[in-house]
């Protein structure tokens, strides 16, 4: 699997964005993206979903400690944490502004297709704009193509993930092809925690690109895929429209 791109905390990723004109991933090369373009791609694009779920765990005693104000980690971020460890106070999802501070009955999560070329480019471009990466180093990072699909989940309240180990999380999640109804289970799960190990910042679900018979796990003619995760009361569901997940090279997963 591709190594993490060290770009520090990109907390701004899910800020509310109003983008005038063409989508940046279609309109210009990533080297010309500005901060607004990066926020658009990582916060409100076919590869990035912001969803709200019923926060049933908030009434459970074992989850009484609130994770919504997570301190920054001092250890290197994981591949998913580099995309932003939690959404800030608001985000644009499907053109609607939502409060990611989360009400007493709801919580907000960002679900991103981290392995896509578009999100990888947005990550390195963000690092460039922040002065944390040189253009030549960005090109080297992008030259390595992930051999897996990676879905990242993050949010201001990650308590449902706090006590779960990798095996439990592997059983809790799946990608489901809309057309074939084929269920793809994760082969690995990476959990990013704060330096003291007490709080979860983000979780990366790793899925194989090929099925056991050698065929693509997600067929070329598949138009839509669902990501489902049900863990400790958090029922996270995000639909990805593959027909829109396209860049100048074609399908981008």
Protein Blocks (a to p, Z undefined) as FASTA:
>chain_A
ZZdddebjafklmgccddedjdfklmpcfklpcfklmmmmmmocfkbccdddddfklmpm
klmpccklccddfbdcdfklmnopbdcfbdceehiacdfkopakbccdddddfkbmklmm
mmmmmmmmnopacfklmmmmmmpccfbdcdddddfblklmmmpcfklmmmmgccddfklo
pacddfbdcddddfkopacfbdcddddfbdfkopafbafklcbdcddddeehiacddddd
fklmccfkbpaZZ
